[in-house]
């Protein structure tokens, strides 16, 4: 009996991890209603992540044949480093995230992880190796404990609390009358956007994926919450390859590389300070956002 249930339990865990990543991705990119566009090849292999290097090699992509959204994007994210993608609304930032998760196949070029073309690996293995933190984490109508443990259902209580501490949500949870047993979601306690995001970060810490895809908040949170979330995200990103889709620039200034996307093309790349000195697209985006945030 043990021999039968153990693999089943293991499969259950893997399935839930994949499902969680899919739910988070779908939520992140508004794809909940969409049928899958891609299929595994007949003899697709599982993705093997060693260094965690992510490469976009001259990627061309459009949702419709007549309209290219990415027009030859090349990008290397070395294992363990952080690349932030910035650019005006509609420039194609989220599209890069969707391709990394292989919601769609590229029209030309390739996306590779540790040298493996995403079209050659199983989607399940890909989704199990990428952690996604959307702006708006989906909460289940269950306890906070369940919602965090969803990242790894076999986690112990102390591992769950450690993850919650690292994600800066433990003190808040501990202050609730029912603590980790508090019911959340539509039929329970409504959490704020920042609290939900921290539950998502704790969940992803438990899942422990080598590659992360983060969707930075579009709107400013209050500065204390923002600082907490930044600390939590830094903890999460430590030692993992991280791709940040950034709608605001203030949160990505310490990325190893920032790429500026404009109309489907990378027009600038570098570190924050260098890009400011260059006084080009990034600098003008940066000063405009600083002025807008100061005015707000
Ligand atoms: P934002 O900062 O506003 O989120 P973005 O840079 O992430 O923008 P994308 O979501 O990548 O931009 O969209 C790039 C372009 O692709 C936009 O013009 C958008 O309208 C278009 N687009 C996005 N999703 C689809 C889709 N499913 N079908 C057709 N066009 C799409």
Boltz pocket constraint, residues with backbone or C-beta under 6 A from the ligand:
constraints:
  - pocket:
      binder: B
      contacts: [[A, 63], [A, 64], [A, 69], [A, 87], [A, 88], [A, 89], [A, 90], [A, 91], [A, 92], [A, 93], [A, 94], [A, 95], [A, 96], [A, 247]]
      max_distance: 6.0
